[in-house]
Amino acid sequence: MRSSSFAILRSLGPGRARSVAELAVAGACDASEVGLAVRDLAGLGIAIRATGDGFRLAAPFDALDVAQVRALGEKAGRAGRE
């Protein structure tokens, strides 16, 4: 998983749509990296919806929810071994 992915996930967390430019700033990356990070997150089972000019979470994600974080970590671990 890219280093920008978690920062982008945190930025999407409050629930409103974010533009690609906002996500690039949050992830300290460029627009193409935002797309790759979103793809990484989707591959881990985090539902992200495209909007007219950016993305939003399809369902809330609480970074402090132990079960969600553990599931994310397990999926990331499996993805890294494939």
Buried (B, 14 or more C-beta within 10 A) or exposed (E): BBEBBBBBBEBBBEEEBBBBEBBBBBBEBEEEBBBEBBEBBBEBEBEBEEEEEBBBBEEEBEEEEEEBEEBBEEBBEEEEEE
